[in-house]
């Protein structure tokens, strides 16, 4: 057990690192971060910020030498850096998990070998492979194996003749072609696991993407109990098989036929669980702190349903900050800004959160607040109506 007063090292100083640092500091921990950007979001709330690339093994050793445990807020960390850090402090999660997750093809192979449900897909190493996948599956999404998130490094292909353009757009890199599924919606599960094996599962979140980026999320997901039970079981089984130490988010597709398929894994805090800061007795960020320090895990029961709406750099028109006073006109709404310099279109700058008598009530409040500052979002898709609680 690593008690309060000790130091937690974090690979990555983005918004997830910032919010993890704030939770850890409130529990009495010191926090050091390693990030390529000296002005990263976590730097103002950390005790020390090491400016270095994620593949800098010497910097990783420096982080670990001055930390009692090391975790991460982004999975794009070189496994060699994690292994270098592990010589000086426990790294949670370990390099074996990060190595699986940071390569989409390897991740899918691991999921398939361990019996977890996946949609039809195939590995891609050339233009011809993309064309074959398009002929076999029809409409497909081609995703680069490494790098890319929030819709980046992904291309939709509707016919074999589009294969050359897709291959060039992905930088002629190895990729995975996934059949476009008939989706009712998307949800995610967050699992925390201590080194001693104790686990805790947050109630699943329902997520809605626009332009392939998360627009809003609600906790708990307003879906039938049987769907939520299956989703939680998948999350638990994946965490157990990986021998996770820390957090893992399991992104799931819900098809129109009611099947659940694993989309992707993220061994870190996740955008879709920001609402746990309002909805649950323990936020995902405090839970990560507890898990990596081998403390008893916190209660994850819903205190009150909550929702978030993401705020993107598009709102900072001509460098002018949105009028957040309008967003906060409803006293139940909270504003969460990430302290990022340089707002630009498509960049996550923060989110609004709200609580309500139900998840959908909270979502309506958060969406109205976002609309008051020009951030319009889509409502719950009609495809989910048949999966609502009975």
Secondary structure by P-SEA (a helix, b strand, c coil): cccccbbbbbccccaaaaaaaaaaaaabbbbbbbbcccccccccccccccccccccaaaaaaaaaaccbbbbccccccaaaaaaaaacccccccaaaaaacccaaaaaaaaaaacccccbbbbbccaaaaaaaaaaccbbbbbbcccccccccbbbbccccaaaaaaaaacccbbbbbcccccccccbbbbbbccccccccccbbbbbbcccccccccccccccaaaaaaaaaaaaaaaaaaccccbbbbbbbbcccbbbbbcccccccccccccccccccccaaaaaaaaaacccccccccccccbbbbbcccccccccccccccccccccbbbbbcccccccccccccccccccccaaaaaaaaaaaaaaaccccccccccccccccc
